[in-house]
């Protein structure tokens, strides 16, 4: 199982965010992490621009987006941007995309959010050939009529993964992509809901076994601080629970909220939690470091302790 860390702009001074992300990715590569996942936050840095930035200062680590909303741009435009970032990063991009949520697409962007699964399938029918250029992309389906030449091609294999939470999206993921990227999925949801559906769809389509990237927050802390960590997870990450997509996924498992999914405690407890995800069928973990503390210095110290522990566990699990 590959273990990676989320690296994102988060809050703070815009002018300092790029330097902070560079510091984080340099640590992740030096620590031996397999991957780094860059979230596409609706209000912040562009994930693929960030991939290009981080790719220019690293040599080995895979850089993934988690995830780029499909509705925000035409598939040809996304392919052009992804291929460019992939080349800058030396062929180390894993392109994570997704149909997003109504509160982003409809409420923020003012775009239709109708039949997101069908739209995702139509989108991938354009995106996949565009990413396998150079050549002319000719596709006509329910959402797109495209006749577009491209001079760009992938400098190395470019995996595409799609956020897939429900049965229809998991089938589309298995049939048209290299895997899925999850959030709000506990071990039971991964084992009983995600793995069987996406694996069968991939096998029926003659594709390789899919990657299953499980994202979860982690906090190294004392036993008396576990409730504090879970409360913080719910406070700063719980806005996603307003999405019906995530609510339905939570119903597939035993967790009631992101606090329940958060792995908090000592090294042994967290290592055991990671092993449960591996046993459930996750091929990759995307760790969201969750620091706790009463001030900035305590939060920074907590983050550093947690990430050093994750790096050690990653080495032990290999």
Phi, psi and omega in degrees: 000130177278140178240127180230171183235143175283134175231119183217168182291324182053201183270161178132182183297125182304320184294339184260351187293318182299316180296322180294320179293324176297316177301317182294318182287327177294322174297312185300317180291317180295329181280353178087015178297146182284321187218161168228133183247125183255113179288148172265091179284130187303332186255011191221202187310148174285130186294320183285328171297320177297320177302315179298318178299310184288329177294330182286343182247009179229170183234333192239317193294138176286142183239117183242150173261140187215081354223161177277122179294130184294322188290344187285344180202157179296146181300329176293319178296319178294319179299316180298316180293318181294316180296324178294313179296322179299318179293316179299323182276009178070032177077032184244018179276137164246113187274106175263126181232173178186160180283358175063209187221159183299326184286346173263305186291310185276310187283322181272312187268343181071028181253157179295143174234065181245135179047059184300328180292314179297320178296319179298317179298314179298320181297314181295331177294337174266315186297316185300309177295328179295326179282349181252024180290194004285161180151179180266130179267116179239108182219137172225118178217196185293340183245336188222144166233108191235135172216080194231119175283146176224133176268352182273149173217164181289136178281347177199166177309135184241097181291142175244128176235148182232139175296119185223115185249323182260172183302318182293315180294325177294324176294316178298318179300315180294323184280331192237352184225182181267000179156194183226157176241126188247152169214142182073025178247119175274182185299319181294318179297321178296311187288317189266336186249307188284303188302311183298319185288312183288325180293317178296317180298318179295317180296317179297330180272359181075024181260163178293161177304133187283153168282142178232105185261112180260122177263135179203147177281147182222139179219119173280121183202170176287160182300328179285352181254002184298316179297323178297317179297316181293322176296321178293320177301315179294326183287318186259345181241355188283354180297336180294341182291348178286349182279128175302329179300313180288324179299318179292326178291320177302325180293341179281347181239204182252346181283144178262338182201179182293334176297323177293328181282332181304130174268110182230144179139204181275180184301319182295317181294319181289318177300320178296321178296319178296321178295326178296322177292321176297316179296330180287342178117002176293132177267338182221148170239135176248105189270126174260105180296128184239093180282154173233155180160166183264353180206176186300316182297320179292322178295318179295317180296320179296317179299317182293320178297317183293318183288327176293322177295318179297319179297320180293317179298318179302319178293322182290328184280347182286000000 
